[in-house]
Amino acid sequence: MSQNMFSLNGKTALITGAASGIGLAIATLFARQGAIVYLTDISREQGEKAVEEIRREGFIAEFLPLDVSDGGAVQAVAETVLKAHNKLDILVNNAGIGFVGTLLETKAEDMDRLYQVNVKGVFNLCKVFLPGMVARKAGNIINIASIAGIQAVRERMAYCTTKFAVVGITKSLAVDHAKQGVRVNAICPGRVETPFVKMRLREYPDPEKAYQEMSATQPLGRMAQPEEVASVALFLASEAASFVTGSCQMVDGGWSAG
């Protein structure tokens, strides 16, 4: 292994849902470790601002607008990246959406919407970038699942269903392509203090009480910071995790241990 096992020098990485939160933290950390990073997101304004911040630190970053549920758009993004670098070393499938409700409160269109983004989105990105990884016998895919992909979370039926599927995709790809030099892992965060979560908290009658209740779910007594998830992504993307594939890395403050 190299002296700096966490170096990503010479690597190209694409992170979906990278305009804020966990995705942005991963993109920023990867760039700081030497990777050329492509940030994709449905929000062009936020994505371009994120890229500016990374470039301001002196690192290489590009933004490409992308709806991961749109197969044609995914293909176009892949063509852009592969034309520029002829390869993608690291794919991080982070884009995802949520829904609160039991099955009785979930409409068919809600289920379809979550499937298209959370499951089909992962499929779409893997479909366009995996062939090149297999051909080069080298590649790294990191899927951001959730504790809701490992165990049930109340009133999250649709979300749990899609995140369990992400874990299934992860394990299947890991087994199918291990001998072709491609490692595939998932990260399963608990509650993370992202801009999205902060926005949701404002919808509660008592945001501070809701914040404390969400924090208390984790035995460590707080939510994770996006950077704490990013550090696990860096481990999985690096030489330090050269014998790690098919794993689901819990970043949940002990929630799943209870």
C-alpha positions in Angstrom: 0.0 0.0 0.0 1.1 3.6 -0.5 2.3 5.7 2.3 -0.9 7.7 2.3 -3.5 4.9 2.1 -6.3 7.5 1.8 -4.8 9.3 -1.2 -7.1 9.6 -4.3 -4.5 11.2 -6.5 -5.1 10.4 -10.2 -8.7 9.1 -9.5 -11.9 10.4 -11.0 -15.0 10.3 -8.9 -18.7 11.1 -9.5 -21.0 11.8 -6.7 -24.8 12.1 -7.2 -26.9 14.4 -5.0 -23.7 16.3 -4.3 -25.0 19.9 -4.1 -25.4 19.7 -0.3 -25.3 17.5 2.8 -23.6 14.1 2.6 -22.9 14.3 -1.1 -21.2 17.6 -0.9 -19.1 16.5 2.1 -18.0 13.4 0.2 -17.1 15.4 -2.9 -15.2 18.0 -0.9 -13.2 15.3 1.0 -12.4 13.4 -2.1 -11.2 16.5 -3.9 -9.0 17.3 -0.9 -7.5 13.9 -1.2 -6.6 14.5 -4.8 -9.5 13.2 -6.8 -11.0 15.0 -9.8 -14.6 15.2 -8.7 -17.8 15.5 -10.7 -20.8 16.7 -8.6 -24.2 16.0 -10.0 -27.6 17.2 -8.6 -31.0 18.3 -9.8 -30.3 21.7 -8.3 -28.0 23.6 -10.8 -27.7 26.7 -8.6 -26.6 24.8 -5.5 -24.4 22.5 -7.5 -22.5 25.3 -9.2 -22.1 27.1 -5.9 -20.7 23.9 -4.3 -18.2 23.5 -7.2 -17.1 27.1 -6.7 -16.3 26.4 -3.1 -14.2 23.4 -3.9 -12.3 25.2 -6.6 -11.7 28.1 -4.2 -9.7 25.7 -2.1 -7.6 24.9 -5.2 -9.1 21.5 -6.1 -10.6 20.2 -9.4 -14.3 19.9 -9.5 -17.0 20.0 -12.2 -20.8 20.2 -11.9 -23.2 18.4 -14.2 -27.0 18.8 -13.7 -28.6 15.4 -13.4 -31.9 13.7 -12.5 -30.8 10.2 -11.7 -34.2 8.7 -12.6 -33.7 9.9 -16.2 -31.8 7.2 -18.0 -31.1 9.4 -21.0 -29.7 12.1 -18.8 -27.5 9.6 -17.0 -26.2 8.3 -20.3 -25.3 11.9 -21.4 -23.4 12.5 -18.1 -21.5 9.3 -18.5 -20.5 10.2 -22.0 -19.3 13.6 -20.8 -17.1 12.1 -18.0 -15.8 9.3 -20.1 -14.9 11.5 -23.0 -12.9 13.8 -20.7 -11.1 11.1 -18.7 -11.8 7.8 -20.5 -12.6 6.2 -17.1 -14.5 6.6 -13.8 -12.7 5.2 -10.8 -15.2 5.9 -8.1 -19.0 6.2 -8.3 -20.9 7.4 -5.2 -24.7 6.9 -5.5 -25.9 9.4 -2.9 -29.0 11.0 -4.5 -32.2 10.0 -2.7 -35.5 11.2 -1.5 -37.7 10.3 1.5 -41.3 9.9 2.4 -43.0 9.8 5.8 -46.0 7.4 6.2 -47.2 3.9 6.7 -48.3 1.8 3.8 -51.9 3.0 4.4 -50.7 6.6 4.1 -48.5 5.9 1.0 -50.0 6.5 -2.5 -48.9 4.4 -5.5 -47.4 7.6 -7.0 -45.3 8.1 -3.8 -44.0 4.6 -4.0 -43.2 5.0 -7.7 -41.4 8.3 -7.1 -39.1 6.8 -4.4 -38.4 3.8 -6.5 -37.4 5.9 -9.5 -34.9 7.9 -7.6 -33.6 5.7 -4.8 -33.5 2.4 -6.7 -33.7 3.0 -10.4 -31.3 5.9 -10.0 -28.6 3.6 -8.5 -29.3 1.1 -11.3 -29.0 3.8 -14.0 -25.6 5.0 -12.8 -24.2 1.5 -12.3 -25.4 0.5 -15.7 -23.5 3.2 -17.5 -20.2 3.1 -15.5 -19.8 -0.5 -14.4 -18.9 -1.8 -17.9 -15.8 0.4 -18.0 -14.8 -0.7 -14.5 -15.2 -4.3 -15.5 -13.2 -3.8 -18.7 -10.3 -2.2 -16.8 -10.6 -4.7 -13.9 -10.7 -1.7 -11.5 -13.5 0.3 -10.0 -15.2 1.3 -6.8 -18.9 1.9 -6.2 -20.3 3.3 -3.0 -24.0 3.3 -2.4 -25.5 5.5 0.3 -28.2 3.4 1.8 -29.6 4.0 5.3 -30.2 2.3 8.6 -33.6 2.0 7.0 -32.0 -0.4 4.6 -31.0 -2.7 7.5 -34.0 -2.5 9.8 -37.5 -1.1 9.9 -38.0 2.6 10.8 -41.5 3.6 11.9 -43.6 5.4 9.3 -41.0 4.9 6.6 -42.4 1.9 4.7 -41.6 3.2 1.2 -38.2 4.6 2.2 -37.3 1.3 3.9 -38.3 -0.7 0.9 -36.1 1.3 -1.4 -33.1 1.4 0.9 -33.4 -2.4 1.5 -33.2 -2.6 -2.3 -30.0 -0.5 -2.4 -28.4 -2.9 0.1 -29.5 -5.8 -2.2 -28.0 -4.1 -5.3 -24.8 -3.5 -3.4 -24.4 -7.1 -2.3 -25.3 -8.5 -5.7 -22.9 -6.3 -7.6 -20.1 -7.1 -5.0 -20.5 -10.9 -5.5 -21.0 -10.7 -9.3 -18.0 -8.5 -10.0 -15.4 -9.1 -7.2 -13.2 -11.2 -9.5 -13.3 -8.4 -12.1 -11.6 -6.0 -9.7 -14.7 -3.9 -8.8 -15.5 -3.3 -5.1 -19.0 -2.4 -4.2 -20.1 -1.2 -0.7 -22.9 0.6 1.1 -22.9 3.2 3.8 -25.9 3.1 6.1 -26.2 6.3 8.1 -28.6 7.0 10.9 -29.9 10.5 11.3 -27.5 13.1 9.8 -27.7 16.8 10.4 -28.0 17.9 6.8 -29.7 21.0 5.3 -32.7 18.8 4.4 -33.1 17.6 8.0 -32.8 21.2 9.3 -35.5 22.3 6.8 -37.8 19.4 7.9 -37.3 20.3 11.6 -38.8 23.8 10.9 -42.0 22.1 9.9 -42.5 20.7 13.5 -44.6 22.6 16.0 -41.6 22.5 18.4 -38.4 22.2 16.2 -36.1 22.1 19.2 -38.0 19.2 20.8 -38.1 17.4 17.5 -34.3 17.9 17.2 -33.7 16.5 20.6 -35.9 13.5 19.9 -34.2 12.7 16.6 -30.8 13.0 18.3 -31.8 10.7 21.1 -32.6 7.9 18.7 -28.8 7.3 18.4 -27.1 6.0 21.6 -24.4 8.5 21.1 -27.1 11.1 21.8 -26.7 13.2 18.7 -27.0 13.2 14.9 -24.1 12.6 12.7 -22.4 15.4 10.7 -22.1 14.9 6.9 -18.3 14.9 7.3 -18.5 11.8 9.5 -20.3 9.9 6.7 -17.8 11.3 4.2 -14.8 9.9 6.1 -16.3 6.4 5.8 -16.8 6.9 2.1 -13.1 7.9 1.8 -12.1 4.8 3.6 -14.2 2.6 1.2 -12.8 4.5 -1.8 -9.2 4.2 -0.7 -6.5 1.5 -0.7 -7.2 1.1 3.0 -10.3 -0.8 2.1 -8.8 -3.0 -0.6 -10.2 -6.2 0.9 -13.7 -4.7 1.7 -16.5 -5.4 -0.7 -20.2 -6.2 -0.2 -20.2 -4.5 3.2 -22.8 -2.3 4.8 -20.9 0.2 6.9 -23.1 1.5 9.7 -22.7 5.2 10.6 -25.6 5.4 13.0 -24.2 6.3 16.5 -25.1 2.8 17.7 -28.8 2.9 16.6 -28.8 -0.5 14.9 -27.0 -2.1 17.9 -30.0 -1.5 20.2 
